Amino acid sequence: MPNDIYTISYTSGTTGNPKGALITHSNFLSAISNLPKNQIFLTKNDVYLSYLPLPHVMERLAYLTVMSTGG
């Protein structure tokens, strides 16, 4: 369901106490659907390398963008 929890993204607490941000399915799908997929062209020779931890929201968006565009 769109409003069900997709994941919990833990914040570092740089502006307060560390906490978990609840991300719903619709939140995440909205973010992915607004990425410029027509500007991302992947081939079998491309390599995805990231230094961000998977719990980081930006890393999750980048990873799922690569997967949704043929990576």
PEHUDA-V782565 format. One record per pair of residues at least 12 apart in sequence whose C-alpha atoms are under 10 Angstrom apart, sorted by the first residue. I is the first residue (numbers start at 1). J is the second residue. If there is no record, write none. Layout:
i: {I;I}
j: {J;J}
This chain:
i: {1;1;1;2;2;2;2;2;2;3;3;3;3;3;4;4;4;4;4;4;5;5;5;5;5;5;6;6;6;6;6;6;6;6;7;7;7;7;7;7;7;7;7;8;8;8;8;8;8;8;8;9;9;9;9;9;9;9;9;10;10;10;10;11;11;11;12;21;23;28;28;28;28;29;31;31;32;32;32;32;32;32;33;33;35;35;35;36;37;37;37;37;38;40;40;40;40;41;41;41;41;42;42;42;42;43;43;43;44;44;45;46;47;47;48;48;48;48;49;50;50}
j: {24;25;26;24;25;26;27;28;29;23;24;25;26;27;22;23;24;25;26;27;22;23;24;25;26;27;22;23;24;25;26;27;28;29;20;21;22;23;24;25;28;55;57;20;21;22;23;24;55;56;57;21;22;23;54;55;56;57;60;22;55;56;57;55;56;57;56;57;57;57;60;61;64;61;61;65;60;61;62;64;65;68;65;68;61;62;65;65;65;66;68;69;69;65;66;69;70;66;69;70;71;66;69;70;71;69;70;71;70;71;71;71;66;71;62;63;66;71;63;62;63}
